């Protein structure tokens, strides 16, 4: 009872009665280490002295934050869409104006501020379908099977929301790779789905082995109803680009075991290593013949956040659903309408990505120059990173074949592991926190992505500009040597 | 209302449309979330399908009594020819393509704002990710604007969480409230009539809707006795945890009085309910005697114990108001009096989501910090809005329309003759859907039926949007008048 006799009551919404699933949600990419990094940045601004003058946030795949420049053509069209009066301005090239007019013509009241259809603007979906057909050597793509979304993450979560059902031993199980991009584990926790982990093989460049899939699946059948298999290709955090054979094996496995395939392909343009090539799951599926192509149910995901665009802030993305039962498609269409529609500027941006300047258009040369510059810089940085880390005793690094990250394995001395335990931290978190405090470099510990018991890793992006990246690599190298010595 | 039990819903394989399916094993996807299945198909879907057909026929040159369709179903001002605000679009364009700032004749305040906003982005680009809780300086300004709106009631920026739209925020908060491990299903008190997306959000999360009827005869007033009745009806069927209100209303265009808000707050306090206050239409107030006052402000002015105990989430967005930027997808929720430990989990949830577009966040700044008198863009920015559409409708025999004090819609009651109701039954339609279908066919105007939103048994309504150009409103009223007069005569 409070002073004036009014009864004190507890809160209506408490940690005990709130949704228990929400309590299980963690997202390492923005977890405690990032929060500490933000705090340190604040301290630096306030004039606190540190052994470094800035925090380098190599934790998140955000290209523009690391200084990558936007592609001119994309921004020109988006500016025209935002303020159509600019269409009168002769400083904008004709091909940009044409694209803007087409997009605006498909918007309510010719404005990007109008709601679009929940599934996305029809002409954009048509363009996406055409892009997919071209990419996959002519295999047909139906615009009705394209769902635009608020980034790829939104589409991934929507599919999981649709699929997860059942109780107890019948609860839907979802296979995800270890290591994985933690959106998946967070979404599964949120939905109360059962996570079925399958290990990628670090010794074999993080490749996927069907025997391991089978092992994980059979074990899981004891306690849940496995129905979904998620795969990220090119991989995050591991950067591997799966071989065509591997993709076929996965498809075959999915068919045999009656699993819905979710193929996260947001890094499809980010392929660097010699001899590696991006093979879309859909293309391989169809090339395996009608026995597979008319039965295996699949969704593949793409976005405007990665590749050469790096436009994370626009939240553009899509998924293509293949062989989805029409009744289920109705349910999916219903589900996406709860969020009204994806951001229209993101839809416009996606349209440009799938419909870029052609060789006979005025913006082509500049566009290709800028695109090539971004992708070749990434390829160079991938190579440099692998080389530098592999030269450090105690760090081994698989080739960064694609995507935007490196996920090296670090050897930690026993004493360091003990010290971490003392501080109540997971060993690679302890390592990364020390690195942050001493060098101002923010990475994400491997424990945030999952790894084999007893191994430790960190994920670093290869996005900082080359000169800065060299400095970062050198600092991590020096730190690692010091750290190892300290705990020897 | 049912006891919390998840079912696996299986369709017989032969129910799917592809004949090939009948001979093969059951599709993986035949089993899907029961929550998703429980979301009702919209009445609008039936009308939209016909509207699409008519559109095709018109473009093929088929002769009709009208040259084009007018769709006034949705609260989407730009699609109804309301122009975007120049200041807003100039700033956004400059942020997207900063070259504009040097080479262009953009007003000084536009350039300054764009520079300030871009300076707050990582890498100086709108293409970088937003921190999940937004750009601190922008959120700070938002909190100051909220404080100013509420006559000085303090606003802590740490309690503001941005999102791609108010429905997104609402879904997140409801998600935290829903406990599927509890013995009884979580229930949320929801008004009748209520706009559909809220109902869909509640259902998609596996919660139960506990309907409470607004009183049409009293200008759609929210009556505490009715809240009480609704709460009683839920006993044993589900566990009521929250009370959802929308003010100004949708579809009904009421603006709650201070007294009404106080009563709701008292009720929520007594019955230990979490208050969800959807206030997206706060800038759309027309009635001469109406004034929007926020739930937060009334709560604060009620003083202790209410002001420091009642748990409240209030929602706003850039979709409505003068900006009407529905397509940008920007909104936020402000949390009041929540347990800080719960807020930590909400933060985690939002981190994983992290999907507010940068332009939408900028739009929040523009909405809450518009040009001031003296700024170059100020004269163009200021708009006057009035709503007299409901008077026209009310004047038609067979219609009865409560005053529209706020919001984006008119929601008149239509007294359908028994013969019309009979005809509707014969055609397998809800009577008001039948009315809407006829209106679409004969006059090319698409409005939505009251059954979409819920209404008292035996009453029928239509809803249409009045956040449209004067031209469109005039056209709609003209066509509706002609149609209605004939319809009532034909079915008398």
Boltz contact constraints between the chains, C-beta under 6 A:
constraints:
  - contact:
      token1: [A, 6]
      token2: [B, 305]
      max_distance: 6.0
  - contact:
      token1: [A, 11]
      token2: [B, 339]
      max_distance: 6.0
  - contact:
      token1: [A, 12]
      token2: [B, 272]
      max_distance: 6.0
  - contact:
      token1: [A, 12]
      token2: [B, 274]
      max_distance: 6.0
  - contact:
      token1: [A, 12]
      token2: [B, 311]
      max_distance: 6.0
  - contact:
      token1: [A, 13]
      token2: [B, 274]
      max_distance: 6.0
  - contact:
      token1: [A, 13]
      token2: [B, 311]
      max_distance: 6.0
  - contact:
      token1: [A, 13]
      token2: [B, 342]
      max_distance: 6.0
  - contact:
      token1: [A, 14]
      token2: [B, 339]
      max_distance: 6.0
  - contact:
      token1: [A, 15]
      token2: [B, 341]
      max_distance: 6.0
  - contact:
      token1: [A, 18]
      token2: [B, 176]
      max_distance: 6.0
  - contact:
      token1: [A, 18]
      token2: [B, 342]
      max_distance: 6.0
  - contact:
      token1: [A, 19]
      token2: [B, 176]
      max_distance: 6.0
  - contact:
      token1: [A, 19]
      token2: [B, 178]
      max_distance: 6.0
  - contact:
      token1: [A, 19]
      token2: [B, 179]
      max_distance: 6.0
  - contact:
      token1: [A, 20]
      token2: [B, 181]
      max_distance: 6.0
  - contact:
      token1: [A, 22]
      token2: [B, 176]
      max_distance: 6.0
  - contact:
      token1: [A, 22]
      token2: [B, 345]
      max_distance: 6.0
  - contact:
      token1: [A, 22]
      token2: [B, 349]
      max_distance: 6.0
  - contact:
      token1: [A, 23]
      token2: [B, 345]
      max_distance: 6.0
  - contact:
      token1: [A, 25]
      token2: [B, 348]
      max_distance: 6.0
  - contact:
      token1: [A, 25]
      token2: [B, 349]
      max_distance: 6.0
  - contact:
      token1: [A, 25]
      token2: [B, 352]
      max_distance: 6.0
  - contact:
      token1: [A, 27]
      token2: [B, 351]
      max_distance: 6.0
  - contact:
      token1: [A, 27]
      token2: [B, 352]
      max_distance: 6.0
  - contact:
      token1: [A, 30]
      token2: [B, 351]
      max_distance: 6.0
  - contact:
      token1: [A, 62]
      token2: [B, 128]
      max_distance: 6.0
  - contact:
      token1: [A, 62]
      token2: [B, 129]
      max_distance: 6.0
  - contact:
      token1: [A, 64]
      token2: [B, 123]
      max_distance: 6.0
  - contact:
      token1: [A, 64]
      token2: [B, 125]
      max_distance: 6.0
  - contact:
      token1: [A, 64]
      token2: [B, 127]
      max_distance: 6.0
  - contact:
      token1: [A, 64]
      token2: [B, 128]
      max_distance: 6.0
  - contact:
      token1: [A, 65]
      token2: [B, 122]
      max_distance: 6.0
  - contact:
      token1: [A, 65]
      token2: [B, 123]
      max_distance: 6.0
  - contact:
      token1: [A, 65]
      token2: [B, 128]
      max_distance: 6.0
  - contact:
      token1: [A, 67]
      token2: [B, 123]
      max_distance: 6.0
  - contact:
      token1: [A, 70]
      token2: [B, 125]
      max_distance: 6.0
  - contact:
      token1: [A, 70]
      token2: [B, 127]
      max_distance: 6.0
  - contact:
      token1: [A, 75]
      token2: [B, 96]
      max_distance: 6.0
  - contact:
      token1: [A, 75]
      token2: [B, 97]
      max_distance: 6.0
  - contact:
      token1: [A, 76]
      token2: [B, 97]
      max_distance: 6.0
  - contact:
      token1: [A, 78]
      token2: [B, 96]
      max_distance: 6.0
  - contact:
      token1: [A, 79]
      token2: [B, 93]
      max_distance: 6.0
  - contact:
      token1: [A, 79]
      token2: [B, 96]
      max_distance: 6.0
  - contact:
      token1: [A, 79]
      token2: [B, 97]
      max_distance: 6.0
  - contact:
      token1: [A, 82]
      token2: [B, 89]
      max_distance: 6.0
  - contact:
      token1: [A, 82]
      token2: [B, 92]
      max_distance: 6.0
  - contact:
      token1: [A, 82]
      token2: [B, 93]
      max_distance: 6.0
  - contact:
      token1: [A, 82]
      token2: [B, 96]
      max_distance: 6.0
  - contact:
      token1: [A, 83]
      token2: [B, 89]
      max_distance: 6.0
  - contact:
      token1: [A, 83]
      token2: [B, 90]
      max_distance: 6.0
  - contact:
      token1: [A, 83]
      token2: [B, 93]
      max_distance: 6.0
  - contact:
      token1: [A, 108]
      token2: [B, 79]
      max_distance: 6.0
  - contact:
      token1: [A, 109]
      token2: [B, 78]
      max_distance: 6.0
  - contact:
      token1: [A, 109]
      token2: [B, 79]
      max_distance: 6.0
  - contact:
      token1: [A, 109]
      token2: [B, 81]
      max_distance: 6.0
  - contact:
      token1: [A, 111]
      token2: [B, 78]
      max_distance: 6.0
  - contact:
      token1: [A, 111]
      token2: [B, 84]
      max_distance: 6.0
  - contact:
      token1: [A, 112]
      token2: [B, 327]
      max_distance: 6.0
  - contact:
      token1: [A, 113]
      token2: [B, 78]
      max_distance: 6.0
  - contact:
      token1: [A, 113]
      token2: [B, 84]
      max_distance: 6.0
  - contact:
      token1: [A, 113]
      token2: [B, 325]
      max_distance: 6.0
  - contact:
      token1: [A, 113]
      token2: [B, 327]
      max_distance: 6.0
  - contact:
      token1: [A, 114]
      token2: [B, 76]
      max_distance: 6.0
  - contact:
      token1: [A, 114]
      token2: [B, 78]
      max_distance: 6.0
  - contact:
      token1: [A, 114]
      token2: [B, 79]
      max_distance: 6.0
  - contact:
      token1: [A, 114]
      token2: [B, 327]
      max_distance: 6.0
  - contact:
      token1: [A, 115]
      token2: [B, 76]
      max_distance: 6.0
  - contact:
      token1: [A, 115]
      token2: [B, 326]
      max_distance: 6.0
  - contact:
      token1: [A, 150]
      token2: [B, 164]
      max_distance: 6.0
  - contact:
      token1: [A, 150]
      token2: [B, 355]
      max_distance: 6.0
  - contact:
      token1: [A, 151]
      token2: [B, 355]
      max_distance: 6.0
  - contact:
      token1: [A, 162]
      token2: [B, 32]
      max_distance: 6.0
  - contact:
      token1: [A, 162]
      token2: [B, 33]
      max_distance: 6.0
  - contact:
      token1: [A, 162]
      token2: [B, 36]
      max_distance: 6.0
  - contact:
      token1: [A, 164]
      token2: [B, 33]
      max_distance: 6.0
  - contact:
      token1: [A, 165]
      token2: [B, 8]
      max_distance: 6.0
  - contact:
      token1: [A, 165]
      token2: [B, 31]
      max_distance: 6.0
  - contact:
      token1: [A, 165]
      token2: [B, 33]
      max_distance: 6.0
  - contact:
      token1: [A, 166]
      token2: [B, 8]
      max_distance: 6.0
  - contact:
      token1: [A, 167]
      token2: [B, 6]
      max_distance: 6.0
  - contact:
      token1: [A, 186]
      token2: [B, 352]
      max_distance: 6.0
  - contact:
      token1: [A, 227]
      token2: [B, 28]
      max_distance: 6.0
  - contact:
      token1: [A, 258]
      token2: [B, 28]
      max_distance: 6.0
  - contact:
      token1: [A, 260]
      token2: [B, 28]
      max_distance: 6.0
  - contact:
      token1: [A, 297]
      token2: [B, 28]
      max_distance: 6.0
  - contact:
      token1: [A, 297]
      token2: [B, 29]
      max_distance: 6.0
  - contact:
      token1: [A, 310]
      token2: [B, 127]
      max_distance: 6.0
  - contact:
      token1: [A, 311]
      token2: [B, 127]
      max_distance: 6.0
  - contact:
      token1: [A, 312]
      token2: [B, 129]
      max_distance: 6.0
  - contact:
      token1: [A, 313]
      token2: [B, 126]
      max_distance: 6.0
  - contact:
      token1: [A, 313]
      token2: [B, 127]
      max_distance: 6.0
  - contact:
      token1: [A, 313]
      token2: [B, 128]
      max_distance: 6.0
  - contact:
      token1: [A, 313]
      token2: [B, 358]
      max_distance: 6.0
  - contact:
      token1: [A, 314]
      token2: [B, 357]
      max_distance: 6.0
  - contact:
      token1: [A, 315]
      token2: [B, 355]
      max_distance: 6.0
  - contact:
      token1: [A, 315]
      token2: [B, 357]
      max_distance: 6.0
  - contact:
      token1: [A, 325]
      token2: [B, 16]
      max_distance: 6.0
  - contact:
      token1: [A, 325]
      token2: [B, 27]
      max_distance: 6.0
  - contact:
      token1: [A, 325]
      token2: [B, 29]
      max_distance: 6.0
  - contact:
      token1: [A, 326]
      token2: [B, 16]
      max_distance: 6.0
  - contact:
      token1: [A, 326]
      token2: [B, 17]
      max_distance: 6.0
  - contact:
      token1: [A, 327]
      token2: [B, 11]
      max_distance: 6.0
  - contact:
      token1: [A, 327]
      token2: [B, 16]
      max_distance: 6.0
  - contact:
      token1: [A, 328]
      token2: [B, 29]
      max_distance: 6.0
  - contact:
      token1: [A, 328]
      token2: [B, 32]
      max_distance: 6.0
  - contact:
      token1: [A, 331]
      token2: [B, 32]
      max_distance: 6.0
  - contact:
      token1: [A, 331]
      token2: [B, 36]
      max_distance: 6.0
  - contact:
      token1: [A, 334]
      token2: [B, 39]
      max_distance: 6.0
  - contact:
      token1: [A, 335]
      token2: [B, 36]
      max_distance: 6.0
  - contact:
      token1: [A, 338]
      token2: [B, 200]
      max_distance: 6.0
  - contact:
      token1: [A, 338]
      token2: [B, 201]
      max_distance: 6.0
  - contact:
      token1: [A, 338]
      token2: [B, 204]
      max_distance: 6.0
  - contact:
      token1: [A, 343]
      token2: [B, 329]
      max_distance: 6.0
  - contact:
      token1: [A, 343]
      token2: [B, 357]
      max_distance: 6.0
  - contact:
      token1: [A, 344]
      token2: [B, 327]
      max_distance: 6.0
  - contact:
      token1: [A, 345]
      token2: [B, 359]
      max_distance: 6.0
